[in-house]
Amino acid sequence: MSEGVVHFISRSEYLDDERDGNMRHEWVGGQMWMMTGGSGQHNRISGRLFATLLPLADQDGCRAYMGDMKVVTDSAPITPT
């Protein structure tokens, strides 16, 4: 049994690929991970949650995003299982 080769890419390579591609990915620790699309039920739940949290975020001076945003966090990379 052969082991897979892990290929790391730079942030700029990731952003270039996302700009030209039809699939959505997440970039974690130098690796790209494919993301799935949401269902109708998922969108309804997400929308209600966002509508509830937005006023709370605004009053505390925070920014809330509904989705499809590229963000950078300070958290340690998570290794998918």
N, CA, C and O of each residue as an XYZ file, in Angstrom:
324
protein
N       0.843     -1.176      0.000
C       0.000      0.000      0.000
C       0.890      1.241      0.000
O       1.772      1.372      0.848
N       0.665      2.142     -0.938
C       1.497      3.342     -1.013
C       0.864      4.461     -0.203
O      -0.358      4.556     -0.089
N       1.719      5.303      0.355
C       1.243      6.443      1.117
C       1.105      7.640      0.197
O       1.903      7.820     -0.723
N       0.073      8.474      0.449
C      -0.144      9.664     -0.354
C       0.891     10.729     -0.042
O       1.406     10.815      1.073
N       1.181     11.525     -1.036
C       2.124     12.624     -0.882
C       1.319     13.869     -0.535
O       0.352     14.202     -1.220
N       1.722     14.556      0.531
C       1.050     15.786      0.933
C       1.687     16.941      0.184
O       2.905     17.116      0.216
N       0.862     17.729     -0.491
C       1.342     18.865     -1.264
C       0.882     20.150     -0.590
O      -0.319     20.366     -0.423
N       1.818     20.997     -0.203
C       1.494     22.268      0.426
C       1.563     23.369     -0.623
O       2.423     23.353     -1.504
N       0.641     24.328     -0.515
C       0.625     25.454     -1.447
C       0.628     26.762     -0.658
O       0.249     26.794      0.513
N       1.053     27.819     -1.305
C       1.088     29.129     -0.669
C      -0.312     29.748     -0.669
O      -1.205     29.296     -1.385
N      -0.481     30.778      0.139
C      -1.758     31.490      0.177
C      -2.085     32.070     -1.188
O      -3.236     32.001     -1.619
N      -1.105     32.640     -1.881
C      -1.371     33.227     -3.192
C      -1.767     32.162     -4.215
O      -2.627     32.410     -5.060
N      -1.144     30.969     -4.148
C      -1.548     29.874     -5.045
C      -2.998     29.468     -4.772
O      -3.773     29.237     -5.700
N      -3.349     29.384     -3.499
C      -4.720     29.040     -3.119
C      -5.710     30.063     -3.663
O      -6.715     29.695     -4.271
N      -5.430     31.346     -3.446
C      -6.343     32.395     -3.902
C      -6.454     32.422     -5.424
O      -7.543     32.643     -5.955
N      -5.352     32.202     -6.133
C      -5.390     32.130     -7.598
C      -6.268     30.979     -8.057
O      -7.073     31.140     -8.974
N      -6.122     29.815     -7.426
C      -6.907     28.642     -7.796
C      -8.385     28.860     -7.507
O      -9.233     28.461     -8.305
N      -8.705     29.485     -6.385
C     -10.103     29.750     -6.032
C     -10.738     30.732     -7.010
O     -11.909     30.593     -7.363
N      -9.971     31.714     -7.441
C     -10.486     32.725     -8.358
C     -10.877     32.100     -9.695
O     -11.851     32.520    -10.320
N     -10.118     31.096    -10.129
C     -10.344     30.492    -11.442
C     -11.210     29.235    -11.397
O     -11.617     28.737    -12.446
N     -11.497     28.717    -10.212
C     -12.184     27.435    -10.114
C     -13.679     27.532     -9.891
O     -14.207     28.589     -9.543
N     -14.354     26.404    -10.097
C     -15.791     26.310     -9.886
C     -16.131     25.713     -8.526
O     -17.276     25.792     -8.081
N     -15.154     25.122     -7.873
C     -15.371     24.482     -6.579
C     -14.863     25.394     -5.464
O     -13.928     26.172     -5.656
N     -15.500     25.284     -4.289
C     -15.044     26.048     -3.128
C     -14.122     25.177     -2.293
O     -14.348     23.978     -2.128
N     -13.079     25.805     -1.771
C     -12.115     25.107     -0.931
C     -11.815     25.932      0.304
O     -12.067     27.136      0.345
N     -11.277     25.267      1.302
C     -10.752     25.921      2.491
C      -9.250     25.670      2.488
O      -8.799     24.577      2.144
N      -8.483     26.672      2.867
C      -7.021     26.543      2.906
C      -6.603     26.520      4.368
O      -6.744     27.520      5.072
N      -6.089     25.384      4.829
C      -5.703     25.205      6.231
C      -4.293     24.637      6.271
O      -4.027     23.568      5.722
N      -3.399     25.357      6.922
C      -2.042     24.859      7.094
C      -1.326     24.537      5.799
O      -0.515     23.613      5.749
N      -1.622     25.297      4.740
C      -0.950     25.089      3.468
C      -1.575     24.021      2.586
O      -1.042     23.705      1.522
N      -2.708     23.459      3.019
C      -3.395     22.450      2.215
C      -4.803     22.916      1.878
O      -5.442     23.616      2.663
N      -5.281     22.519      0.697
C      -6.642     22.841      0.274
C      -7.560     21.678      0.587
O      -7.218     20.517      0.363
N      -8.743     22.012      1.114
C      -9.761     21.004      1.419
C     -11.052     21.416      0.730
O     -11.512     22.545      0.902
N     -11.649     20.507     -0.056
C     -12.868     20.795     -0.772
C     -14.027     20.957      0.210
O     -14.140     20.219      1.188
N     -14.881     21.938     -0.072
C     -16.055     22.190      0.758
C     -17.305     21.793     -0.016
O     -17.366     21.926     -1.239
N     -18.287     21.310      0.709
C     -19.547     20.930      0.066
C     -20.495     22.115      0.038
O     -20.297     23.096      0.754
N     -21.507     22.020     -0.775
C     -22.555     23.038     -0.813
C     -23.588     22.764      0.261
O     -23.662     21.653      0.786
N     -24.382     23.764      0.590
C     -25.405     23.614      1.629
C     -26.757     23.245      1.041
O     -27.030     23.513     -0.129
N     -27.594     22.631      1.855
C     -28.951     22.273      1.441
C     -29.902     23.444      1.695
O     -29.519     24.432      2.321
N     -31.121     23.334      1.218
C     -32.131     24.355      1.481
C     -32.374     24.519      2.976
O     -32.481     25.639      3.475
N     -32.459     23.403      3.683
C     -32.673     23.454      5.133
C     -31.482     24.135      5.818
O     -31.672     24.944      6.726
N     -30.281     23.819      5.397
C     -29.082     24.450      5.955
C     -29.134     25.964      5.752
O     -28.822     26.721      6.671
N     -29.526     26.411      4.552
C     -29.607     27.842      4.270
C     -30.646     28.536      5.141
O     -30.406     29.648      5.611
N     -31.791     27.906      5.364
C     -32.825     28.503      6.216
C     -32.347     28.632      7.658
O     -32.550     29.666      8.295
N     -31.717     27.590      8.166
C     -31.198     27.630      9.539
C     -30.102     28.690      9.654
O     -30.089     29.468     10.607
N     -29.187     28.722      8.690
C     -28.100     29.702      8.701
C     -28.641     31.128      8.659
O     -28.161     32.004      9.380
N     -29.637     31.353      7.816
C     -30.232     32.690      7.688
C     -30.881     33.149      8.977
O     -30.724     34.302      9.380
N     -31.607     32.258      9.625
C     -32.242     32.614     10.903
C     -31.208     32.890     11.982
O     -31.357     33.829     12.765
N     -30.179     32.088     12.024
C     -29.115     32.290     13.010
C     -28.407     33.627     12.772
O     -28.140     34.371     13.715
N     -28.110     33.922     11.510
C     -27.457     35.183     11.174
C     -28.338     36.370     11.553
O     -27.850     37.343     12.127
N     -29.631     36.299     11.236
C     -30.555     37.388     11.563
C     -30.635     37.622     13.067
O     -30.831     38.753     13.512
N     -30.485     36.570     13.839
C     -30.514     36.692     15.299
C     -29.216     37.290     15.835
O     -29.242     38.127     16.737
N     -28.077     36.861     15.279
C     -26.785     37.286     15.802
C     -26.327     38.656     15.296
O     -25.556     39.331     15.978
N     -26.781     39.077     14.123
C     -26.301     40.332     13.538
C     -26.505     41.537     14.450
O     -25.554     42.291     14.652
N     -27.691     41.761     15.009
C     -27.850     42.926     15.888
C     -26.939     42.863     17.123
O     -26.451     43.892     17.591
N     -26.717     41.671     17.638
C     -25.838     41.515     18.798
C     -24.390     41.832     18.437
O     -23.678     42.481     19.204
N     -23.966     41.372     17.271
C     -22.602     41.672     16.816
C     -22.440     43.167     16.592
O     -21.433     43.750     16.995
N     -23.420     43.791     15.955
C     -23.357     45.229     15.678
C     -23.261     46.047     16.961
O     -22.490     47.005     17.027
N     -24.025     45.687     17.966
C     -24.016     46.480     19.205
C     -22.696     46.349     19.960
O     -22.346     47.227     20.749
N     -21.966     45.271     19.728
C     -20.664     45.076     20.366
C     -19.503     45.521     19.478
O     -18.342     45.320     19.836
N     -19.803     46.127     18.317
C     -18.746     46.602     17.424
C     -18.058     45.491     16.644
O     -16.943     45.671     16.157
N     -18.713     44.354     16.526
C     -18.133     43.221     15.796
C     -18.685     43.179     14.376
O     -19.665     43.852     14.057
N     -18.039     42.374     13.523
C     -18.516     42.167     12.161
C     -19.019     40.735     12.041
O     -18.374     39.794     12.502
N     -20.169     40.589     11.423
C     -20.725     39.258     11.187
C     -20.854     39.062      9.682
O     -21.236     39.981      8.957
N     -20.533     37.867      9.223
C     -20.624     37.543      7.800
C     -21.548     36.344      7.636
O     -21.494     35.390      8.412
N     -22.385     36.408      6.627
C     -23.324     35.319      6.357
C     -22.599     34.093      5.794
O     -22.895     32.964      6.186
N     -21.667     34.308      4.891
C     -20.941     33.181      4.316
C     -20.156     33.613      3.098
O     -20.201     34.773      2.690
N     -19.428     32.657      2.518
C     -18.660     32.878      1.298
C     -17.649     34.008      1.420
O     -17.434     34.764      0.472
N     -17.037     34.119      2.579
C     -15.995     35.109      2.810
C     -14.669     34.391      3.002
O     -14.608     33.332      3.626
N     -13.635     34.964      2.472
C     -12.295     34.458      2.735
C     -11.776     35.225      3.945
O     -11.636     36.447      3.893
N     -11.493     34.524      5.019
C     -11.003     35.162      6.238
C      -9.730     34.472      6.698
O      -9.498     33.299      6.405
N      -8.912     35.219      7.422
C      -7.694     34.682      8.016
C      -7.869     34.760      9.523
O      -8.250     35.803     10.054
N      -7.592     33.660     10.217
C      -7.701     33.639     11.663
C      -6.331     33.402     12.285
O      -5.395     32.971     11.612
N      -6.232     33.684     13.557
C      -4.983     33.459     14.283
C      -4.928     32.072     14.904
O      -3.928     31.720     15.530
N      -5.971     31.286     14.746
C      -6.010     29.977     15.393
C      -5.034     29.000     14.739
O      -4.654     29.153     13.578
N      -4.648     28.009     15.507
C      -3.736     26.972     15.017
C      -4.432     26.145     13.937
O      -5.647     25.952     13.998
N      -3.681     25.654     12.953
C      -4.293     24.822     11.916
C      -4.959     23.586     12.509
O      -4.467     22.992     13.469
N      -6.074     23.218     11.923
C      -6.796     22.024     12.333
C      -6.495     20.926     11.316
O      -6.576     21.158     10.110
N      -6.156     19.763     11.786
C      -5.882     18.655     10.889
C      -7.155     17.848     10.713
O      -7.601     17.202     11.662
N      -7.761     17.864      9.516
C      -8.975     17.066      9.295
C      -8.692     15.585      9.486
O      -7.602     15.100      9.184
N      -9.691     14.879      9.991
C      -9.532     13.435     10.205
C     -10.143     12.652      9.073
O     -10.105     11.422      9.083
